[in-house]
Amino acid sequence: MKSGFLLELKNISKSFSGVQALKDVSMWIGYNEIVGLVGDNGAGKSTLIKIISGVYPPDKGEIYWKGNKIDKLTVNKARELGIETVYQERALLPQQTVWRNIFVGRELTGKFSTLKIREMKKIADSILKEFLGLRGIGISSDSIVANLSGGEKQGIAIARALYFKADLIILDEPTVGLSIAETQKVLKFVRNIKEQGKSCIFVTHNIDHVFPVADRFIILDRGRKVLDFPKEDLTRDDLMNIMLKVARGEKVEKIKTSYQ
């Protein structure tokens, strides 16, 4: 039986050398939900996702996964729970093939630890066709990742997370430096996450990119959560105006807060 939330954070705080990166941040991620985590540079977005990913321990606060309190979250433990993070650099090996990138660190092996190369290639080709929709002759499991477009690289990183049964995929600025066409590819891949019944935290400062795909928005400002609301309560222009006010340090009237 599912608990109320997939992930819940309560009063998370984190400092580095006396500088407060996060202050009493409470938030939740639901099942089968895409949440836009937005804020300017220095808002605390990167610190927050690294705490969720197990990279940093919080100084204070509690983390719950599917209703169970998690103590001493590590990167390996987060992955075991079903939390996968695709960082801005995408964590791909550019000079390696697609199939090697999908299975890096989690290779399929047989007797005497021999690699099941044929099986891994077959799975990789299936991922390319079914998840990424790449059915042309220009890309296959043997393609070198460095030769792929930015959107295709991001798609492979997302598909890898889904293949290994991630329930929550965190995307760190997934559209940075991409063209309009490549950005649209990535947004299609993000929609596929929800179609697979999974959840996503889409971290960005670009409202235009996250607005079409998010169900809900959480805004951070200088380490604090300032707003949390569903998309149906505002337009894209509303969100842009809120972000501008936050950037100027102006008080923002709460809309319909999803979490107190």
N, C-alpha and C positions, 0 to 999 in steps of 0.2 A: 504493500500500500504506500502510495506516495505521501510525503509530508507536504506541508504548505508551500515550501520554497525549495528550489534546487540548491541555491547558495544563499546564505545570510551572513552578513557582517554586522557586528554590534560594537559601536564605540571604538573603532580602530584608530589608533594614534601611532605615529612614527616620527622620530627625529634623527637627524644626522649631524653630529658635531654641534649640537645645540640648536640647530635650525629645524623648526617644525615643518615636516613635509606633509603630514596628515594630522588632523585634529578631530577626534570623536566622530569619525565617519561611520554612519550606519546605512546599510542598503541591502537590497535583496534582488535575486535573479529568479524569475519563475521558470517553470518547465515550458519548453517549446516557445521561447521568447527571445527576441533580439533587442538588446538594450544599447542605446547610444550613450557612451560615456564621453562627455564633451567638456572642454575647458581650454583656456589659453595655455601657452607654455608656462611651466611652473605651477600649474593648478594642482598637481599631485597625481595625475592620471597614471604615469609610469610607476610611481611608488606603489599605488594601490594595486595595479595588476601584478606587480612582482610579489606582493604579499599574498594575493590569491593564488599565484603560481608556485608559492613556496620558496621563492628566491630570498625574500626578506622575512624575518619574523616580526610581528608587530610588537611595539613596546607595551601596548595596552589594547585590550579588546578581545572579542571572541569571534570565532569562525565556526559556522555550522554548515554541514553538507548533508542534504536530504534529511534534515532534522537532527543529525548527530553532531555533537560538538567535536571539533577536530583540534587536538593539541599538537604542537610542534610540527606544523605543516612543512614538508620539504618538497623539492622539485619532484623527486621520485614518488612521494606519497600523493602529491597532487595528480600526477599522471595515472597512478594506480586507481585513484578515485574516479577519474574520468575528466580531468581538467587539462586541456592542451592549450598552449599559448603560441601563437604565430607572431613573432616579433617583427619589427619594421624591416630588419635585414633578412627576414624569412627563414633563416637557419637552414638554407639549402646548400648543397655542395655543388657549385657551378660547373666544375669540370667532370662531374660524374653523371651517369645516365639517370633517366627518370625512375626506373625501377629501383636502382640503388638508393636514390633519395627517399623514396617512399618507405623503404624497409631499413634505412640506416639505423643501426643500434638495436633493431628488432627483427633481424633476418630470420627467415624460415629455414630450419635445418633438419636434416635427416639423421640417419645412423652415423656415428663417428663425427658428428657436428659438420657434416658436409652441407653446403648450401643448396637449397632447392631453387636453383636459378630459373628453371623452366616455369615452375609454379609461380614464383614472384613476378616474372615477366607477364604471365597470363593475367594475374590479378591487376598488375599495373596497367595493362592494355584495357582491361575492363573498366578500371577507374577513369581512364582517359575518355572512353566512349560514353559511359553511362553517367558519370558525375560531371565531367568537364564538357561533354558534348563535342569532343574533338574526334571526328570520324574521318578526317582527310588523311592523305598519305604523307603529309608533311611532318607529323609527329607520332612517335611510338614510344614504347617502353625503353627502347635503346637510344632515344634522342638525348643529346647532351643538354643539360639544363641551361647552360650559359647561352645556348642558341634560342631559347624560348623568350617570348615577350614577358613583360612585367606582370601582366594580368594572368598569363598562363602559369608563371612561377607561383604567384599567390594562390591560384587554384589548386596546384599540386600540394602545397603546404596545407590547405584546408582539407582537401580530399584525404590526405595522409591521416590527419587528426580524426576524421570521420571513420576511416577504415579501422582504426585502432580503438573504436568504440567510445570516443570522447562524448560526454554529455554536455559539456560546456567548452566552447572554443572562444578564446580571447584573441582578437585581432588588433594588433598594435599599429595604428596608422596604416592600414592596408592599401590605401590609394595614393600615398605620397609619391610624387614624381611620375605618376601615370598619366597618359593621355586620356582624353574624354572616352575614346573607344575602349581602352584598356580598363578604365574605371568602371564602365558599364559591365564588362566581363566579370570584374570582381564582385560587383553588386549582385549579379546573377548567381555567383557562387555562394554569396551570403544568404540569399533567399533559399538556396538549396539546403543550407544548414537547417532552416526551419522546416522545410519540406521533409527532411529526414527525421523530424521530431526532436531535434536537439536545440540547445540554446546558444546564444552568442553575445559577447560583450564587444561592441565595435568602438574602439578607442580612436578619437579623432578630434581635431579642432576645425574640421571642414564641415559645416552644416549642410551644404549642398550634397555632399556625398552620403552622409548618414541618414538624412531625413527620409529618403524614399524607402528605406528598408527597416528602420527601427520601429518597434512597437511602443517604446518608452524611452525617455531621456533622463539622464542624471547629469547635473551640471556641478562641476567642482570649481572652486575658486580659492587659490592660495591655501590649499590643504583642507578646505571645508566643503561639505556638500551643501549647496545653496538651494537647489531645487531638484525635484523628482516628480515627473508627471507623464501620463500617457499621451501619445501623439494626437489622439482625437480632441484633446483640449486646446490645441494651438495649431497655427499655420506655420509654414516655414518662415515667413516674415516675422511672426511673433517670436519664434525661437531666436532668429537673428537679432532682433531688438533686445531680447533678454541678454544675449551674449555680449552685446555692445554695452549695455548698462553694467553688467558684471565687470567687464574690462575697465570701465571708468570708475568702478568702486561705488556705483550708485545702489541704493536700496531697491531690491526687486520684490514686487508684490507677489506672494505665493499664489499659484493658480490652484489646481486640484492636486494636493500632495498625495502621492501613492504610499509614502512611508514617513512616519513621524519618528 
